[in-house]
Amino acid sequence: MPAPSVEIEVGTRSVRISHPERVYFPTRGETKLDLVQYYLSVGDGIVRALRERPCMLHRYPEGVGGEKIYQKRLPKGAPDWVETAEVSFPSGRTADELCVTELASVIWAVQMSTVEFHPWHTRRPDVEKPDELRIDLDPQPGTGFLEAKQVAAVVHEVLDELGAVGWPKTSGSRGIHVYVRIEPRFGFREVRRAALAFAREVERRAPAQVTTAWWKEERGAQIFLDYNQNAKDRTIAAAYSVRGGPEGPVSAPVTWEELPDVETEDFTIQTMPARFAALGDVHAGIDEAVWSIEPLLEWAERDERERGLGDAPYPPNYPKMEGEPPRVQPSRLNPSNWA
């Protein structure tokens, strides 16, 4: 018989956890209740990463070996104290997404079988103006975490020259994410344009290691700097979010000093609680390190004026954007392939 549900006290809230014994992570056998305890152990960190942000949920009702549900709208049955933020998508549709303001909302989402939290890079006061620039280092076939760390060093160098503070974390898979807090003065198009200009600068400094090519057929064994993670409705796993792997990997905030020596396997729901207890949130200062993207917008204008580098393709589900190049694979644009 299934174990009875348990009540978890989170601040002034009480959250009922059903099926606490259900195994979510088969490598070591961690359960749904273990996942709850993990998020409680890193509470300050996960709330800081999610606070006031619309958040998409990745739910695994049967554990990470079962079906994965991408949940944009708040699941039904939420208590009245669980808050939401209304967002609109490129399709024009809208939704009320989870908007975390307290740890109890995170634990309630876990009760609803959420493993991964994927927030927007905007906050509820103005969901159309990002306050976070996201630099996504995505290893391509033939590369891995080692190469991503090497490119991260170049990213750090460029950020230092700009006077911007970057906050690195593991992706929970093979990649690295670097966040920069920015003034929420510009819309998604401008922030994405700034991210593209930044990525192109890193590519110029390490052309053998880095690519900004959107089409996979143009990429080699390089690290792709995915500028489109700054487009509207694109989300990345939050700092401290668990990922849906059998060993319970975590997207772990790290410092620049330790990044060269860490491995993505170092961070799991088994190891992160002790790290957090010892170090606290190593991204605790992120909200105080606010920067303006104006220098990057100037770089974007320079690239277009002096190098003929305009916009780059958007993902396929976006409407055609003004100034965007043809959203067609380059090989299909070759007249020799038209016959």
Stockholm file with secondary structure:
# STOCKHOLM 1.0

chainA/1-339         MPAPSVEIEVGTRSVRISHPERVYFPTRGETKLDLVQYYLSVGDGIVRALRERPCMLHRYPEGVGGEKIYQKRLPKGAPDWVETAEVSFPSGRTADELCVTELASVIWAVQMSTVEFHPWHTRRPDVEKPDELRIDLDPQPGTGFLEAKQVAAVVHEVLDELGAVGWPKTSGSRGIHVYVRIEPRFGFREVRRAALAFAREVERRAPAQVTTAWWKEERGAQIFLDYNQNAKDRTIAAAYSVRGGPEGPVSAPVTWEELPDVETEDFTIQTMPARFAALGDVHAGIDEAVWSIEPLLEWAERDERERGLGDAPYPPNYPKMEGEPPRVQPSRLNPSNWA
#=GR chainA/1-339 SS CCCCCEEEEETTEEEEESSTTCEEETTTTEEHHHHHHHHHHTHHHHHHHHTTCEEEEEECTTCTTSCCEEECSCCTTCCTTSCEEEEECTTSCEEEEEECSSHHHHHHHHHTTEEEEEECSSBTTBTTSCSEEEEEEEECTTCCHHHHHHHHHHHHHHHHHHTCCCEEEECSSSCEEEEEEBCTTSCHHHHHHHHHHHHHHHHHHSTTTEECCSSGGGCCSSEEECGGGGSTTCCCCCTTCBCSSTTCBBCCBCCTTTGGGCCGGGCBTTTHHHHHHHHCCTTTTGGGCCBCCHHHHHHHHHHHHHHCCCCCCCCTTSCCCTTCCCCSCHHHHCGGGCC
#=GC SS_cons         CCCCCEEEEETTEEEEESSTTCEEETTTTEEHHHHHHHHHHTHHHHHHHHTTCEEEEEECTTCTTSCCEEECSCCTTCCTTSCEEEEECTTSCEEEEEECSSHHHHHHHHHTTEEEEEECSSBTTBTTSCSEEEEEEEECTTCCHHHHHHHHHHHHHHHHHHTCCCEEEECSSSCEEEEEEBCTTSCHHHHHHHHHHHHHHHHHHSTTTEECCSSGGGCCSSEEECGGGGSTTCCCCCTTCBCSSTTCBBCCBCCTTTGGGCCGGGCBTTTHHHHHHHHCCTTTTGGGCCBCCHHHHHHHHHHHHHHCCCCCCCCTTSCCCTTCCCCSCHHHHCGGGCC
//
